[in-house]
């Protein structure tokens, strides 16, 4: 599993100051055109773009999340739900265990109904769902955290789903 970037002090990938991880790899299965036209991170479509996501990076991310001013972890891509869950789930379990008061956000091109029953979803608090649609692009404050108006935010605390 690879990542394209780790931002240890992001103020644009969710609320507050966050650690943001951009994973590499996106299956062309969400759009009729293959990958989303106008994607802001097309280099990360390739599953081997960037660097390998190893225990060293996981440790660095855990250290970066630790300060009290860090609100949480943001998972972006590529496509998070196209990653190796046998690597990602144990890592997110560790994040939850060490930082139970920090939240985890995830951006995905999938619809919530397509991913809500996957084990990976149990470790995410807030989802930004839906493929980016360039014809509906809107990066105004009225569409915060989303790139197009067809995308939507699901907060599991609001809908009452358990966080494990």
FIMIDO-180005 format. One record per atom (N, C-alpha, C): residue number from 1; residue in three letters; atom name; x, z, y. Coordinates in steps of 0.1 Angstrom, whole numbers, always signed. Last residue first. Layout:
<nodes>
+-----+--------+-------+-------+-------+-------+
: num : residu : atome :    xx :    zz :    yy :
+-----+--------+-------+-------+-------+-------+
: NUM :    ala :    CA :     X :     Z :     Y :
...
+-----+--------+-------+-------+-------+-------+
</nodes>
This chain:
<nodes>
+-----+--------+-------+-------+-------+-------+
: num : residu : atome :    xx :    zz :    yy :
+-----+--------+-------+-------+-------+-------+
: 164 :    unk :     N :  -166 :  +168 :   +21 :
: 164 :    unk :    CA :  -160 :  +175 :   +10 :
: 164 :    unk :     C :  -145 :  +176 :   +14 :
: 163 :    unk :     N :  -195 :  +169 :   +39 :
: 163 :    unk :    CA :  -181 :  +166 :   +40 :
: 163 :    unk :     C :  -174 :  +174 :   +30 :
: 162 :    unk :     N :  -228 :  +156 :   +32 :
: 162 :    unk :    CA :  -218 :  +167 :   +31 :
: 162 :    unk :     C :  -204 :  +161 :   +33 :
: 161 :    unk :     N :  -250 :  +143 :   +58 :
: 161 :    unk :    CA :  -242 :  +141 :   +45 :
: 161 :    unk :     C :  -231 :  +152 :   +44 :
: 160 :    unk :     N :  -264 :  +144 :   +82 :
: 160 :    unk :    CA :  -265 :  +155 :   +72 :
: 160 :    unk :     C :  -258 :  +153 :   +59 :
: 159 :    unk :     N :  -261 :  +128 :  +103 :
: 159 :    unk :    CA :  -270 :  +123 :   +93 :
: 159 :    unk :     C :  -272 :  +134 :   +81 :
: 158 :    unk :     N :  -242 :  +143 :  +118 :
: 158 :    unk :    CA :  -255 :  +140 :  +123 :
: 158 :    unk :     C :  -265 :  +136 :  +113 :
: 157 :    unk :     N :  -220 :  +142 :  +101 :
: 157 :    unk :    CA :  -226 :  +155 :  +105 :
: 157 :    unk :     C :  -240 :  +153 :  +110 :
: 156 :    unk :     N :  -214 :  +115 :   +99 :
: 156 :    unk :    CA :  -219 :  +122 :   +88 :
: 156 :    unk :     C :  -225 :  +136 :   +91 :
: 155 :    unk :     N :  -221 :   +91 :  +121 :
: 155 :    unk :    CA :  -214 :  +104 :  +121 :
: 155 :    unk :     C :  -221 :  +112 :  +110 :
: 154 :    unk :     N :  -216 :   +58 :  +126 :
: 154 :    unk :    CA :  -223 :   +67 :  +117 :
: 154 :    unk :     C :  -215 :   +80 :  +117 :
: 153 :    unk :     N :  -220 :   +32 :  +149 :
: 153 :    unk :    CA :  -212 :   +45 :  +145 :
: 153 :    unk :     C :  -221 :   +53 :  +137 :
: 152 :    unk :     N :  -217 :    -4 :  +147 :
: 152 :    unk :    CA :  -224 :    +9 :  +149 :
: 152 :    unk :     C :  -216 :   +21 :  +144 :
: 151 :    unk :     N :  -217 :   -38 :  +158 :
: 151 :    unk :    CA :  -210 :   -26 :  +151 :
: 151 :    unk :     C :  -217 :   -13 :  +155 :
: 150 :    unk :     N :  -228 :   -56 :  +175 :
: 150 :    unk :    CA :  -234 :   -54 :  +161 :
: 150 :    unk :     C :  -228 :   -43 :  +154 :
: 149 :    unk :     N :  -213 :   -57 :  +197 :
: 149 :    unk :    CA :  -225 :   -49 :  +198 :
: 149 :    unk :     C :  -232 :   -48 :  +184 :
: 148 :    unk :     N :  -178 :   -52 :  +192 :
: 148 :    unk :    CA :  -189 :   -60 :  +193 :
: 148 :    unk :     C :  -202 :   -52 :  +192 :
: 147 :    unk :     N :  -160 :   -31 :  +190 :
: 147 :    unk :    CA :  -155 :   -43 :  +197 :
: 147 :    unk :     C :  -167 :   -53 :  +199 :
: 146 :    unk :     N :  -163 :    +5 :  +198 :
: 146 :    unk :    CA :  -166 :    -7 :  +190 :
: 146 :    unk :     C :  -162 :   -20 :  +198 :
: 145 :    unk :     N :  -158 :   +26 :  +214 :
: 145 :    unk :    CA :  -152 :   +26 :  +201 :
: 145 :    unk :     C :  -155 :   +14 :  +193 :
: 144 :    unk :     N :  -187 :   +20 :  +235 :
: 144 :    unk :    CA :  -175 :   +27 :  +232 :
: 144 :    unk :     C :  -171 :   +28 :  +217 :
: 143 :    unk :     N :  -204 :    +4 :  +249 :
: 143 :    unk :    CA :  -202 :    +1 :  +235 :
: 143 :    unk :     C :  -189 :    +8 :  +230 :
: 142 :    unk :     N :  -203 :   +11 :  +276 :
: 142 :    unk :    CA :  -216 :   +12 :  +269 :
: 142 :    unk :     C :  -215 :    +9 :  +254 :
: 141 :    unk :     N :  -178 :    +4 :  +284 :
: 141 :    unk :    CA :  -181 :   +18 :  +281 :
: 141 :    unk :     C :  -194 :   +20 :  +274 :
: 140 :    unk :     N :  -171 :   -27 :  +268 :
: 140 :    unk :    CA :  -174 :   -19 :  +279 :
: 140 :    unk :     C :  -177 :    -5 :  +275 :
: 139 :    unk :     N :  -165 :   -47 :  +251 :
: 139 :    unk :    CA :  -156 :   -36 :  +251 :
: 139 :    unk :     C :  -159 :   -27 :  +263 :
: 138 :    unk :     N :  -181 :   -69 :  +231 :
: 138 :    unk :    CA :  -184 :   -60 :  +242 :
: 138 :    unk :     C :  -175 :   -48 :  +241 :
: 137 :    unk :     N :  -190 :   -98 :  +214 :
: 137 :    unk :    CA :  -179 :   -90 :  +219 :
: 137 :    unk :     C :  -184 :   -82 :  +231 :
: 136 :    unk :     N :  -205 :  -115 :  +199 :
: 136 :    unk :    CA :  -212 :  -103 :  +205 :
: 136 :    unk :     C :  -202 :   -93 :  +210 :
: 135 :    unk :     N :  -189 :  -134 :  +190 :
: 135 :    unk :    CA :  -201 :  -139 :  +198 :
: 135 :    unk :     C :  -208 :  -127 :  +205 :
: 134 :    unk :     N :  -172 :  -120 :  +173 :
: 134 :    unk :    CA :  -167 :  -125 :  +186 :
: 134 :    unk :     C :  -178 :  -129 :  +195 :
: 133 :    unk :     N :  -178 :   -93 :  +155 :
: 133 :    unk :    CA :  -184 :  -106 :  +158 :
: 133 :    unk :     C :  -181 :  -110 :  +172 :
: 132 :    unk :     N :  -164 :   -73 :  +130 :
: 132 :    unk :    CA :  -163 :   -77 :  +144 :
: 132 :    unk :     C :  -169 :   -91 :  +145 :
: 131 :    unk :     N :  -187 :   -58 :  +107 :
: 131 :    unk :    CA :  -176 :   -68 :  +110 :
: 131 :    unk :     C :  -176 :   -71 :  +125 :
: 130 :    unk :     N :  -193 :   -23 :  +104 :
: 130 :    unk :    CA :  -198 :   -37 :  +107 :
: 130 :    unk :     C :  -186 :   -46 :  +111 :
: 129 :    unk :     N :  -188 :   +10 :  +118 :
: 129 :    unk :    CA :  -191 :    +0 :  +107 :
: 129 :    unk :     C :  -195 :   -13 :  +113 :
: 128 :    unk :     N :  -170 :   +37 :  +120 :
: 128 :    unk :    CA :  -174 :   +26 :  +129 :
: 128 :    unk :     C :  -175 :   +14 :  +120 :
: 127 :    unk :     N :  -178 :   +70 :  +109 :
: 127 :    unk :    CA :  -175 :   +56 :  +106 :
: 127 :    unk :     C :  -179 :   +47 :  +117 :
: 126 :    unk :     N :  -166 :  +102 :  +106 :
: 126 :    unk :    CA :  -173 :   +93 :  +114 :
: 126 :    unk :     C :  -168 :   +79 :  +111 :
: 125 :    unk :     N :  -154 :  +116 :   +84 :
: 125 :    unk :    CA :  -165 :  +122 :   +92 :
: 125 :    unk :     C :  -173 :  +112 :  +100 :
: 124 :    unk :     N :  -144 :  +111 :   +51 :
: 124 :    unk :    CA :  -145 :  +106 :   +65 :
: 124 :    unk :     C :  -156 :  +112 :   +72 :
: 123 :    unk :     N :  -144 :  +117 :   +25 :
: 123 :    unk :    CA :  -133 :  +124 :   +33 :
: 123 :    unk :     C :  -133 :  +119 :   +48 :
: 122 :    unk :     N :  -163 :  +102 :   +12 :
: 122 :    unk :    CA :  -165 :  +117 :   +12 :
: 122 :    unk :     C :  -155 :  +124 :   +22 :
: 121 :    unk :     N :  -154 :   +76 :   +11 :
: 121 :    unk :    CA :  -163 :   +80 :   +21 :
: 121 :    unk :     C :  -165 :   +95 :   +23 :
: 120 :    unk :     N :  -140 :   +75 :   -13 :
: 120 :    unk :    CA :  -132 :   +76 :    -1 :
: 120 :    unk :     C :  -141 :   +80 :   +11 :
: 119 :    unk :     N :  -160 :   +71 :   -32 :
: 119 :    unk :    CA :  -154 :   +84 :   -31 :
: 119 :    unk :     C :  -146 :   +86 :   -18 :
: 118 :    unk :     N :  -189 :   +53 :   -21 :
: 118 :    unk :    CA :  -175 :   +53 :   -26 :
: 118 :    unk :     C :  -168 :   +67 :   -23 :
: 117 :    unk :     N :  -213 :   +53 :   -10 :
: 117 :    unk :    CA :  -212 :   +59 :   -22 :
: 117 :    unk :     C :  -198 :   +59 :   -28 :
: 116 :    unk :     N :  -210 :   +38 :   +14 :
: 116 :    unk :    CA :  -214 :   +52 :   +15 :
: 116 :    unk :     C :  -213 :   +60 :    +2 :
: 115 :    unk :     N :  -205 :   +11 :   +15 :
: 115 :    unk :    CA :  -194 :   +20 :   +12 :
: 115 :    unk :     C :  -198 :   +35 :   +11 :
: 114 :    unk :     N :  -227 :    -3 :   +21 :
: 114 :    unk :    CA :  -218 :    -9 :   +11 :
: 114 :    unk :     C :  -207 :    +1 :    +7 :
: 113 :    unk :     N :  -240 :   +10 :   +41 :
: 113 :    unk :    CA :  -247 :   +10 :   +28 :
: 113 :    unk :     C :  -237 :    +5 :   +17 :
: 112 :    unk :     N :  -223 :    +3 :   +63 :
: 112 :    unk :    CA :  -223 :   +17 :   +57 :
: 112 :    unk :     C :  -229 :   +17 :   +43 :
: 111 :    unk :     N :  -206 :   -27 :   +59 :
: 111 :    unk :    CA :  -218 :   -20 :   +64 :
: 111 :    unk :     C :  -218 :    -7 :   +57 :
: 110 :    unk :     N :  -171 :   -33 :   +67 :
: 110 :    unk :    CA :  -182 :   -32 :   +58 :
: 110 :    unk :     C :  -194 :   -25 :   +65 :
: 109 :    unk :     N :  -151 :   -31 :   +84 :
: 109 :    unk :    CA :  -159 :   -42 :   +86 :
: 109 :    unk :     C :  -171 :   -42 :   +76 :
: 108 :    unk :     N :  -143 :    +1 :   +98 :
: 108 :    unk :    CA :  -145 :    -7 :   +87 :
: 108 :    unk :     C :  -154 :   -19 :   +90 :
: 107 :    unk :     N :  -125 :   +29 :  +109 :
: 107 :    unk :    CA :  -131 :   +16 :  +113 :
: 107 :    unk :     C :  -132 :    +7 :  +101 :
: 106 :    unk :     N :  -130 :   +64 :  +108 :
: 106 :    unk :    CA :  -126 :   +52 :  +101 :
: 106 :    unk :     C :  -133 :   +40 :  +106 :
: 105 :    unk :     N :  -118 :   +97 :  +115 :
: 105 :    unk :    CA :  -126 :   +85 :  +119 :
: 105 :    unk :     C :  -121 :   +74 :  +111 :
: 104 :    unk :     N :  -119 :  +131 :  +109 :
: 104 :    unk :    CA :  -113 :  +118 :  +104 :
: 104 :    unk :     C :  -123 :  +107 :  +108 :
: 103 :    unk :     N :  -111 :  +161 :  +127 :
: 103 :    unk :    CA :  -120 :  +151 :  +121 :
: 103 :    unk :     C :  -112 :  +138 :  +118 :
: 102 :    unk :     N :  -100 :  +195 :  +119 :
: 102 :    unk :    CA :   -97 :  +182 :  +125 :
: 102 :    unk :     C :  -107 :  +171 :  +119 :
: 101 :    unk :     N :  -103 :  +218 :  +105 :
: 101 :    unk :    CA :  -110 :  +217 :  +118 :
: 101 :    unk :     C :  -108 :  +204 :  +125 :
: 100 :    unk :     N :   -87 :  +217 :   +82 :
: 100 :    unk :    CA :  -102 :  +216 :   +81 :
: 100 :    unk :     C :  -109 :  +214 :   +94 :
:  99 :    unk :     N :   -59 :  +208 :   +75 :
:  99 :    unk :    CA :   -65 :  +207 :   +88 :
:  99 :    unk :     C :   -81 :  +206 :   +87 :
:  98 :    unk :     N :   -52 :  +209 :   +48 :
:  98 :    unk :    CA :   -43 :  +215 :   +58 :
:  98 :    unk :     C :   -50 :  +216 :   +72 :
:  97 :    unk :     N :   -74 :  +196 :   +35 :
:  97 :    unk :    CA :   -70 :  +210 :   +31 :
:  97 :    unk :     C :   -61 :  +217 :   +42 :
:  96 :    unk :     N :   -75 :  +171 :   +48 :
:  96 :    unk :    CA :   -87 :  +181 :   +48 :
:  96 :    unk :     C :   -83 :  +195 :   +45 :
:  95 :    unk :     N :   -50 :  +161 :   +40 :
:  95 :    unk :    CA :   -54 :  +163 :   +55 :
:  95 :    unk :     C :   -65 :  +173 :   +56 :
:  94 :    unk :     N :   -54 :  +161 :   +13 :
:  94 :    unk :    CA :   -44 :  +169 :   +18 :
:  94 :    unk :     C :   -46 :  +172 :   +33 :
:  93 :    unk :     N :   -74 :  +142 :   +11 :
:  93 :    unk :    CA :   -77 :  +155 :    +6 :
:  93 :    unk :     C :   -67 :  +165 :   +12 :
:  92 :    unk :     N :   -60 :  +120 :   +20 :
:  92 :    unk :    CA :   -70 :  +125 :   +28 :
:  92 :    unk :     C :   -75 :  +139 :   +24 :
:  91 :    unk :     N :   -42 :  +116 :    -2 :
:  91 :    unk :    CA :   -37 :  +119 :   +11 :
:  91 :    unk :     C :   -47 :  +125 :   +20 :
:  90 :    unk :     N :   -60 :  +111 :   -23 :
:  90 :    unk :    CA :   -52 :  +123 :   -23 :
:  90 :    unk :     C :   -46 :  +127 :    -9 :
:  89 :    unk :     N :   -70 :   +85 :   -12 :
:  89 :    unk :    CA :   -79 :   +97 :   -14 :
:  89 :    unk :     C :   -70 :  +110 :   -15 :
:  88 :    unk :     N :   -48 :   +67 :   -11 :
:  88 :    unk :    CA :   -55 :   +72 :    +1 :
:  88 :    unk :     C :   -63 :   +84 :    -1 :
:  87 :    unk :     N :   -41 :   +61 :   -37 :
:  87 :    unk :    CA :   -31 :   +67 :   -28 :
:  87 :    unk :     C :   -38 :   +73 :   -16 :
:  86 :    unk :     N :   -64 :   +53 :   -49 :
:  86 :    unk :    CA :   -56 :   +62 :   -56 :
:  86 :    unk :     C :   -45 :   +68 :   -48 :
:  85 :    unk :     N :   -73 :   +33 :   -32 :
:  85 :    unk :    CA :   -79 :   +46 :   -31 :
:  85 :    unk :     C :   -71 :   +56 :   -39 :
:  84 :    unk :     N :   -57 :    +9 :   -15 :
:  84 :    unk :    CA :   -56 :   +16 :   -28 :
:  84 :    unk :     C :   -61 :   +30 :   -27 :
:  83 :    unk :     N :   -81 :    -8 :    +7 :
:  83 :    unk :    CA :   -68 :    -1 :    +4 :
:  83 :    unk :     C :   -68 :    +5 :   -10 :
:  82 :    unk :     N :  -104 :   -16 :   +17 :
:  82 :    unk :    CA :   -97 :   -26 :    +8 :
:  82 :    unk :     C :   -84 :   -20 :    +4 :
:  81 :    unk :     N :  -112 :    +2 :   +36 :
:  81 :    unk :    CA :  -119 :    +2 :   +23 :
:  81 :    unk :     C :  -114 :    -9 :   +14 :
:  80 :    unk :     N :   -96 :    -5 :   +59 :
:  80 :    unk :    CA :   -94 :    +7 :   +52 :
:  80 :    unk :     C :  -100 :    +7 :   +38 :
:  79 :    unk :     N :   -82 :   -35 :   +67 :
:  79 :    unk :    CA :   -95 :   -29 :   +63 :
:  79 :    unk :     C :   -92 :   -17 :   +54 :
:  78 :    unk :     N :   -62 :   -41 :   +96 :
:  78 :    unk :    CA :   -66 :   -44 :   +82 :
:  78 :    unk :     C :   -80 :   -39 :   +80 :
:  77 :    unk :     N :   -74 :    -9 :  +104 :
:  77 :    unk :    CA :   -68 :   -19 :   +96 :
:  77 :    unk :     C :   -63 :   -31 :  +104 :
:  76 :    unk :     N :   -76 :   +28 :  +106 :
:  76 :    unk :    CA :   -79 :   +14 :  +110 :
:  76 :    unk :     C :   -72 :    +4 :  +102 :
:  75 :    unk :     N :   -84 :   +60 :  +110 :
:  75 :    unk :    CA :   -80 :   +51 :  +100 :
:  75 :    unk :     C :   -85 :   +37 :  +104 :
:  74 :    unk :     N :   -73 :   +89 :  +128 :
:  74 :    unk :    CA :   -81 :   +76 :  +128 :
:  74 :    unk :     C :   -75 :   +67 :  +118 :
:  73 :    unk :     N :   -76 :  +124 :  +129 :
:  73 :    unk :    CA :   -69 :  +112 :  +123 :
:  73 :    unk :     C :   -79 :  +100 :  +124 :
:  72 :    unk :     N :   -78 :  +147 :  +157 :
:  72 :    unk :    CA :   -80 :  +143 :  +143 :
:  72 :    unk :     C :   -72 :  +130 :  +140 :
:  71 :    unk :     N :   -69 :  +160 :  +180 :
:  71 :    unk :    CA :   -83 :  +161 :  +176 :
:  71 :    unk :     C :   -85 :  +157 :  +161 :
:  70 :    unk :     N :   -41 :  +177 :  +190 :
:  70 :    unk :    CA :   -45 :  +166 :  +183 :
:  70 :    unk :     C :   -59 :  +169 :  +177 :
:  69 :    unk :     N :   -34 :  +202 :  +202 :
:  69 :    unk :    CA :   -40 :  +191 :  +211 :
:  69 :    unk :     C :   -45 :  +179 :  +203 :
:  68 :    unk :     N :   -22 :  +216 :  +181 :
:  68 :    unk :    CA :   -36 :  +219 :  +185 :
:  68 :    unk :     C :   -42 :  +209 :  +194 :
:  67 :    unk :     N :    -3 :  +197 :  +158 :
:  67 :    unk :    CA :    -4 :  +203 :  +171 :
:  67 :    unk :     C :   -19 :  +205 :  +175 :
:  66 :    unk :     N :    -6 :  +182 :  +132 :
:  66 :    unk :    CA :    -6 :  +197 :  +133 :
:  66 :    unk :     C :    -8 :  +203 :  +147 :
:  65 :    unk :     N :    -3 :  +155 :  +130 :
:  65 :    unk :    CA :   -17 :  +160 :  +132 :
:  65 :    unk :     C :   -17 :  +175 :  +135 :
:  64 :    unk :     N :   +24 :  +152 :  +125 :
:  64 :    unk :    CA :   +19 :  +147 :  +138 :
:  64 :    unk :     C :    +5 :  +152 :  +141 :
:  63 :    unk :     N :   +26 :  +161 :   +99 :
:  63 :    unk :    CA :   +33 :  +168 :  +110 :
:  63 :    unk :     C :   +27 :  +165 :  +123 :
:  62 :    unk :     N :   +11 :  +141 :   +86 :
:  62 :    unk :    CA :    +7 :  +155 :   +86 :
:  62 :    unk :     C :   +13 :  +163 :   +97 :
:  61 :    unk :     N :   +28 :  +119 :   +92 :
:  61 :    unk :    CA :   +14 :  +120 :   +97 :
:  61 :    unk :     C :    +9 :  +134 :   +97 :
:  60 :    unk :     N :   +51 :  +126 :   +77 :
:  60 :    unk :    CA :   +52 :  +124 :   +91 :
:  60 :    unk :     C :   +38 :  +125 :   +98 :
:  59 :    unk :     N :   +39 :  +126 :   +51 :
:  59 :    unk :    CA :   +45 :  +138 :   +57 :
:  59 :    unk :     C :   +46 :  +138 :   +72 :
:  58 :    unk :     N :   +34 :   +99 :   +49 :
:  58 :    unk :    CA :   +23 :  +108 :   +48 :
:  58 :    unk :     C :   +27 :  +122 :   +54 :
:  57 :    unk :     N :   +59 :   +88 :   +51 :
:  57 :    unk :    CA :   +50 :   +85 :   +61 :
:  57 :    unk :     C :   +38 :   +95 :   +61 :
:  56 :    unk :     N :   +69 :   +98 :   +26 :
:  56 :    unk :    CA :   +76 :  +101 :   +39 :
:  56 :    unk :     C :   +66 :   +99 :   +50 :
:  55 :    unk :     N :   +53 :   +87 :    +7 :
:  55 :    unk :    CA :   +52 :  +102 :    +9 :
:  55 :    unk :     C :   +58 :  +105 :   +22 :
:  54 :    unk :     N :   +44 :   +55 :   +22 :
:  54 :    unk :    CA :   +50 :   +64 :   +12 :
:  54 :    unk :     C :   +48 :   +78 :   +15 :
:  53 :    unk :     N :   +36 :   +24 :   +27 :
:  53 :    unk :    CA :   +30 :   +37 :   +30 :
:  53 :    unk :     C :   +34 :   +47 :   +19 :
:  52 :    unk :     N :   +59 :    +0 :   +38 :
:  52 :    unk :    CA :   +52 :    +6 :   +27 :
:  52 :    unk :     C :   +48 :   +20 :   +31 :
:  51 :    unk :     N :   +52 :   -19 :   +68 :
:  51 :    unk :    CA :   +61 :   -11 :   +59 :
:  51 :    unk :     C :   +52 :    -4 :   +49 :
:  50 :    unk :     N :   +41 :   -52 :   +74 :
:  50 :    unk :    CA :   +46 :   -39 :   +79 :
:  50 :    unk :     C :   +55 :   -32 :   +69 :
:  49 :    unk :     N :   +21 :   -67 :   +50 :
:  49 :    unk :    CA :   +26 :   -67 :   +63 :
:  49 :    unk :     C :   +30 :   -53 :   +67 :
:  48 :    unk :     N :    +9 :   -70 :   +25 :
:  48 :    unk :    CA :   +23 :   -66 :   +26 :
:  48 :    unk :     C :   +29 :   -67 :   +39 :
:  47 :    unk :     N :   -17 :   -80 :   +29 :
:  47 :    unk :    CA :   -15 :   -67 :   +23 :
:  47 :    unk :     C :    -1 :   -62 :   +23 :
:  46 :    unk :     N :   -27 :   -95 :   +59 :
:  46 :    unk :    CA :   -18 :   -96 :   +48 :
:  46 :    unk :     C :   -15 :   -82 :   +42 :
:  45 :    unk :     N :   -41 :   -87 :   +81 :
:  45 :    unk :    CA :   -49 :   -92 :   +70 :
:  45 :    unk :     C :   -40 :   -92 :   +58 :
:  44 :    unk :     N :   -24 :   -80 :  +102 :
:  44 :    unk :    CA :   -27 :   -70 :   +92 :
:  44 :    unk :     C :   -37 :   -74 :   +81 :
:  43 :    unk :     N :   -25 :  -101 :  +120 :
:  43 :    unk :    CA :   -13 :   -99 :  +112 :
:  43 :    unk :     C :   -15 :   -90 :  +100 :
:  42 :    unk :     N :   -49 :   -97 :  +134 :
:  42 :    unk :    CA :   -49 :  -106 :  +123 :
:  42 :    unk :     C :   -36 :  -105 :  +114 :
:  41 :    unk :     N :   -63 :   -77 :  +151 :
:  41 :    unk :    CA :   -51 :   -74 :  +144 :
:  41 :    unk :     C :   -50 :   -83 :  +132 :
:  40 :    unk :     N :   -87 :   -84 :  +164 :
:  40 :    unk :    CA :   -76 :   -79 :  +172 :
:  40 :    unk :     C :   -63 :   -77 :  +165 :
:  39 :    unk :     N :  -104 :  -114 :  +155 :
:  39 :    unk :    CA :   -99 :  -101 :  +151 :
:  39 :    unk :     C :   -87 :   -97 :  +159 :
:  38 :    unk :     N :  -114 :  -139 :  +159 :
:  38 :    unk :    CA :  -112 :  -130 :  +171 :
:  38 :    unk :     C :  -107 :  -116 :  +167 :
:  37 :    unk :     N :  -133 :  -140 :  +129 :
:  37 :    unk :    CA :  -127 :  -147 :  +141 :
:  37 :    unk :     C :  -126 :  -138 :  +153 :
:  36 :    unk :     N :  -126 :  -122 :  +101 :
:  36 :    unk :    CA :  -134 :  -121 :  +113 :
:  36 :    unk :     C :  -127 :  -129 :  +124 :
:  35 :    unk :     N :  -120 :  -143 :   +73 :
:  35 :    unk :    CA :  -117 :  -131 :   +81 :
:  35 :    unk :     C :  -124 :  -133 :   +94 :
:  34 :    unk :     N :  -144 :  -162 :   +64 :
:  34 :    unk :    CA :  -132 :  -156 :   +57 :
:  34 :    unk :     C :  -129 :  -143 :   +64 :
:  33 :    unk :     N :  -167 :  -170 :   +76 :
:  33 :    unk :    CA :  -155 :  -177 :   +80 :
:  33 :    unk :     C :  -142 :  -172 :   +73 :
:  32 :    unk :     N :  -185 :  -152 :   +68 :
:  32 :    unk :    CA :  -186 :  -166 :   +62 :
:  32 :    unk :     C :  -174 :  -174 :   +65 :
:  31 :    unk :     N :  -171 :  -120 :   +61 :
:  31 :    unk :    CA :  -176 :  -130 :   +70 :
:  31 :    unk :     C :  -176 :  -144 :   +63 :
:  30 :    unk :     N :  -161 :  -104 :   +42 :
:  30 :    unk :    CA :  -172 :   -99 :   +50 :
:  30 :    unk :     C :  -178 :  -109 :   +59 :
:  29 :    unk :     N :  -139 :  -111 :   +27 :
:  29 :    unk :    CA :  -152 :  -110 :   +20 :
:  29 :    unk :     C :  -163 :  -106 :   +29 :
:  28 :    unk :     N :  -109 :  -113 :   +26 :
:  28 :    unk :    CA :  -118 :  -121 :   +34 :
:  28 :    unk :     C :  -132 :  -122 :   +28 :
:  27 :    unk :     N :   -95 :   -81 :   +27 :
:  27 :    unk :    CA :  -100 :   -91 :   +19 :
:  27 :    unk :     C :  -110 :  -100 :   +27 :
:  26 :    unk :     N :   -67 :   -70 :   +43 :
:  26 :    unk :    CA :   -81 :   -72 :   +45 :
:  26 :    unk :     C :   -86 :   -83 :   +37 :
:  25 :    unk :     N :   -39 :   -52 :   +51 :
:  25 :    unk :    CA :   -46 :   -58 :   +41 :
:  25 :    unk :     C :   -61 :   -58 :   +44 :
:  24 :    unk :     N :   -25 :   -22 :   +63 :
:  24 :    unk :    CA :   -24 :   -36 :   +61 :
:  24 :    unk :     C :   -32 :   -41 :   +50 :
:  23 :    unk :     N :   -37 :    +3 :   +86 :
:  23 :    unk :    CA :   -33 :    -1 :   +73 :
:  23 :    unk :     C :   -33 :   -17 :   +72 :
:  22 :    unk :     N :   -28 :   +23 :  +111 :
:  22 :    unk :    CA :   -34 :    +9 :  +109 :
:  22 :    unk :     C :   -28 :    +4 :   +96 :
:  21 :    unk :     N :   -36 :   +54 :  +121 :
:  21 :    unk :    CA :   -29 :   +47 :  +111 :
:  21 :    unk :     C :   -36 :   +33 :  +109 :
:  20 :    unk :     N :   -33 :   +77 :  +148 :
:  20 :    unk :    CA :   -40 :   +65 :  +143 :
:  20 :    unk :     C :   -31 :   +58 :  +133 :
:  19 :    unk :     N :   -40 :  +109 :  +158 :
:  19 :    unk :    CA :   -30 :  +101 :  +151 :
:  19 :    unk :     C :   -38 :   +90 :  +145 :
:  18 :    unk :     N :   -54 :  +115 :  +191 :
:  18 :    unk :    CA :   -54 :  +114 :  +177 :
:  18 :    unk :     C :   -42 :  +107 :  +171 :
:  17 :    unk :     N :   -72 :  +132 :  +216 :
:  17 :    unk :    CA :   -58 :  +126 :  +212 :
:  17 :    unk :     C :   -57 :  +127 :  +197 :
:  16 :    unk :     N :  -106 :  +122 :  +220 :
:  16 :    unk :    CA :   -95 :  +131 :  +221 :
:  16 :    unk :     C :   -82 :  +124 :  +219 :
:  15 :    unk :     N :  -123 :   +99 :  +198 :
:  15 :    unk :    CA :  -123 :  +109 :  +209 :
:  15 :    unk :     C :  -111 :  +118 :  +208 :
:  14 :    unk :     N :  -108 :   +67 :  +190 :
:  14 :    unk :    CA :  -117 :   +78 :  +188 :
:  14 :    unk :     C :  -115 :   +88 :  +199 :
:  13 :    unk :     N :   -84 :   +54 :  +200 :
:  13 :    unk :    CA :   -89 :   +52 :  +187 :
:  13 :    unk :     C :   -98 :   +64 :  +182 :
:  12 :    unk :     N :   -71 :   +60 :  +224 :
:  12 :    unk :    CA :   -81 :   +49 :  +224 :
:  12 :    unk :     C :   -88 :   +47 :  +210 :
:  11 :    unk :     N :   -50 :   +77 :  +224 :
:  11 :    unk :    CA :   -62 :   +81 :  +232 :
:  11 :    unk :     C :   -73 :   +71 :  +232 :
:  10 :    unk :     N :   -26 :   +86 :  +200 :
:  10 :    unk :    CA :   -35 :   +76 :  +205 :
:  10 :    unk :     C :   -47 :   +83 :  +213 :
:   9 :    unk :     N :    +0 :   +95 :  +190 :
:   9 :    unk :    CA :    -6 :  +100 :  +202 :
:   9 :    unk :     C :   -15 :   +90 :  +208 :
:   8 :    unk :     N :   +12 :   +82 :  +169 :
:   8 :    unk :    CA :   +11 :   +96 :  +168 :
:   8 :    unk :     C :    +4 :  +103 :  +180 :
:   7 :    unk :     N :    +4 :   +54 :  +151 :
:   7 :    unk :    CA :    +4 :   +59 :  +165 :
:   7 :    unk :     C :    +2 :   +74 :  +165 :
:   6 :    unk :     N :   +18 :   +33 :  +129 :
:   6 :    unk :    CA :   +13 :   +47 :  +130 :
:   6 :    unk :     C :   +15 :   +51 :  +145 :
:   5 :    unk :     N :   +12 :    +0 :  +116 :
:   5 :    unk :    CA :   +15 :    +9 :  +127 :
:   5 :    unk :     C :   +10 :   +23 :  +125 :
:   4 :    unk :     N :    +7 :   -12 :   +92 :
:   4 :    unk :    CA :   +13 :   -20 :  +102 :
:   4 :    unk :     C :   +18 :   -11 :  +114 :
:   3 :    unk :     N :   +13 :    -3 :   +58 :
:   3 :    unk :    CA :    +7 :    +0 :   +71 :
:   3 :    unk :     C :   +14 :    -9 :   +81 :
:   2 :    unk :     N :    +5 :    -8 :   +22 :
:   2 :    unk :    CA :   +13 :    -9 :   +34 :
:   2 :    unk :     C :    +5 :    -6 :   +47 :
:   1 :    unk :     N :    +9 :    +0 :   -12 :
:   1 :    unk :    CA :    +0 :    +0 :    +0 :
:   1 :    unk :     C :    +9 :    +0 :   +12 :
+-----+--------+-------+-------+-------+-------+
</nodes>
